[in-house]
Amino acid sequence: MFFKALACDYDGTLASEDRIGPVVREALERARNAGLRLILITGRTFFELTRVCDCLELFDAVVAENGAVLYYPGSAMIRDQGPPVPGRLLAELDRRGIYYQVGRVIVGTSRADEGALKEAVAAAGVTRDLIYNRAALMLLPGGVSKGSGVQQVLRVLGLSSHDVLALGDAENDLPLFDACGFSGCPGDSLPAVRERVDWVFPGVHGDGIGAAITGQILPDRLTVQDSPRHRISIGWVAATSGPVTIPARGVNVLIHGDPHSGKSWLAGALVERLVAARYSVCVIDPEGDYRVLAHLPGVTGTEVQEPIEVDRALDGLLRDPAASAVLDLSALPHAATVAVIERGLRRIREIRRRVGRPHWILIDEAHYFLHGGGVAADALDVGERGFCFVTYRPSWLREPVTRAVDVFVLARTTASEELAFLGSTLPTPASEGPGISETLARLPRGEFLLVQRRLNRHPGALTFVAAPRQTVHVRHLTKYVDSCVPPGREFRFRGSDGRVQASADSLESFRRVVATTPDDVLTHHAEHGDFSRWVREVFADAELARQLRKIEARWRRGELPDLRRSVDALITGRYGADD
């Protein structure tokens, strides 16, 4: 189920004429039995609520007095979120003949007495905020609202606000909507509320909400991906500077492009923006390209050496609703990586069913693991949405994976088989002009083509420039490129017979020897992983070593047409070496 909790206003939302009727109560019971946490929110005083509501035991938490009082029925724990009403204020209200109700923290009165109420507050010399609720008016300590109260409750219950649907009908419910991921209201709500929510449910009061719970919310029939409020920016349209966004929930995304086309850059930018919005993200990183994201607040990086370390890293997502994790699998051999990813996906599926997190799972180099002979199909439920697949070989992905993709973000593509695959998979553009294949082949680095399907917003295709990154690898470290290693630490280029053909005592000389040494010598060292080992052990440059290890692995798999050029481009790009 998409939502993990309902935060429901009482009067006008669940209750009609002070009471929760049998239809609404049955709907709440069904929601609770389905695993949803229930939170009751009201502006009533706590004492008055206990008098009119005879089913408080249905709720995991109660936010009473418009956020000023928190009550947990399971433990009977009650916590005030502000001081009691000063006696001098009550005296001023009495002196002016204002009828009021006083709670543990709140003072409630009629909106018709607003002028006299303000005079009383000024005369008493107290500080209280005036909160409107249809015909009622409430006095509360500054900063206390339904939103602040529900935020406290979500922390106690270990819930992410992104997994909560708020239901209300009046002005004082607007802060509640701001504190929760999604919002809805019955059809007779105030105009300002109807304009603000994600869904307006037919019917009035409790009857409308009861029908919505059983008919739309529990069966997961609400289209969360079409909400204009829940979108993530990934760049700008080059011609107009208009923002380019994708849904933050309810979709699967595929990021594709040639090697070195910028797809990993964009994938990292997407993760950064999701983390900044407090979504929980798990990055499955087979080649160590995303470790830098662990510098972001709330993100933990784990270099996986043993399968059990995956479980430990994922269990951290249970403790913090906004926690994210990067699983660096680059130290594992390919065969072990497949098994570890399958183990991780099964564990993620269990955690998602319990708490709804992580909201997003990014799988880099997805083509190596999600083909027909890779990870078991039942380990990955793409129908749950929230997956981002990063690949330069989408044609290798098993058909159910590509069929479940809703958003395609495509970088420059020149491989004919991938262009043919995308041409047969993507929707045909409605407008005249270059086709998708022609557009992809001409895209410069840093520009992308966005294609969305099955979505009501932004149909069709558009070209955009990627958003900037917050975390960037250190580049152009020219002061290191000519540094000579101590005697005995040079790289000795040997043929298959073991004879030394050449040697290099710096990264610059290494790059120059690579450019001229015979092919059989390069092949010999790449097959044994000697380049990455030398850089790691001699220069302690873990990032360059990881990138070289990736090149060596791709060469062994026959995926690189030019080993010499790939090594040269990597060192030049990282250290700014000059010819």
Steps between C-alpha positions, in 0.01 A plus 500: 500500500634842403400693815615389841288734711187716491495827695132587531327813620199435724214748448380528142738228381447183702220622723154626410308682773768427761513121444685250286228296333500122447600521132807710578590284798487188287723668241753593770499146633567366151785746458652395830467131414673572170803631693445876482587710803215732597548848645205711618538879476258750655465856622275385784623504857629166614226461762227581250644251250484218753133589556391487132733233352443148628760328279831661592647152534494470121772763469873466551521863604271798563597861434249707697456872567626585150842349562545604864428160658631160389342179625601139431206270581709182509709623792262769633791745474402867467738783422421873492682699231456837670428667834153514657282804438606794720239591760528869414381424144195312626425792732505744208269272301259483793513876545384546139231235519661281232383139505793261469614144553834440665709186462837390626666756270237642263232765533214469252233758425281634220635683198231761563694607812827559314523872577430463871731198514793698363433774757502240777832352385657847486364597840627177657847554354531139381629362172258277312438429132146530359404196292186492285281192465185580302276686751733429792808682622779349708780648710822297509864550595713619211610230257242244611281361222359176373811479284744531791302245699492239225873548435569403860276196470665384178839508670370289787337250264806485274308607191611707204272791418519390135301188588214679677167610350341791689122547491335826605241761408578843651761778522675359806567180304732677254806464730406132535514463122841668494633250754383193307595364162153498346162652580132457428166643609126433473307683231339751739833636629588869487610630158854572623530139613365355175753707307788381717449122523611227263154338489146619565283201586129500408252512786482702818654463845560149624295326234725635225820413685376153598422424136840637393686278748330180388459581132818689407763514774515135608489363142785737399293671233634852556740615228778648711728547198273768354516730804651839402631550856720191504761544232880507488694742282767340280594792275384778270378531144796654318291728277264640765674439837176339615540235771484133407351275767400138545260347754654448842287192568312228318724455195794296375780687324759381247813710443689395188783622282833406347800461734627845604177665382415648842239249615678427831527874560126539458424194712710647780321835466164322527610324821624829644164666445304208638717496813462878540121451493537237779413201286669177600723369220705183462771505233626160381843594367685211333803705391545754780388801297263641764707484817535877498128524582581373850620854575138619489317537834303188584682278246711206617752333272594134542779324311358151492750220558259238636128445424401559863621860467214566258247400767665725758502798265135453404391455862619857557213615279256364756624729776483834319217583257728735303808276496660400169769246417762444230605136463843495334547152352813578298723271708290193414550274197217511247350163594488598867356840411194344336429292812552798732270723294230233503537469877479878537191531279319231699585676824389835357170345397443380858585840647277680251204286594555585866576873490470611136870584471731549324288713274748460216743225398764596241673209327808601303625287209158336509558304179753273673252385763146534366531294183341158459783316673567754775316576822196276553185667369310455827760703690399817318141624503510785252126544545569661838665789310781719630778333299764682297698287256827643366639322195666536161345173380123526556445231237654248741241562772230238534175604337289544820754756624492721190122461474466643853706814426292819508770764450794474259792741542728448202849631427692479174461156343691376198480120527268387221349211696409732791351760267291227337387373840402847624321570174283194550444565872430871526176668396505663158538881522179683417672797335685511173877530499799276573416158639625381836785299349625797300471730801692262728783454253553879484468587870810675641639392835302655786170506312227241535172396345206448737223266388208418728226248441180412686513840673252785465754779554764600245422236236731459205875568483716802579872575506657651810828588671586306815481663842829574680646257750566569867757220532769502234813289464827689539629571150811636329750420773792601276755524780489121540522389139876551467591385852757220475469189710794371710740257336356150488139621483492564124245326282682247282322414177557131428396276216339162546851352516581710807760720333496871588410709196494843666457667840323807639592694814210751492141514383604719207767256384255213560249671271763550229618140513141376478464701181790319328547158657390191299141377530599162645678674789196712583273197479725301732487765773129580459410134534686484831372832638857634525421863407244556776712313755805719431305825528333390824817374669748760377294820469224417751250651255202280577274681253737467204564136596127429502457657158795303361358182651176574317686545170692176554179311570327640193801415285494141625130480412570629150298822547777753431615540140815693598672429832781744424266793443287420808799501735636820348163678524460400864839628614473815290154574634595450863843665508491730201808341341625682190642361179 
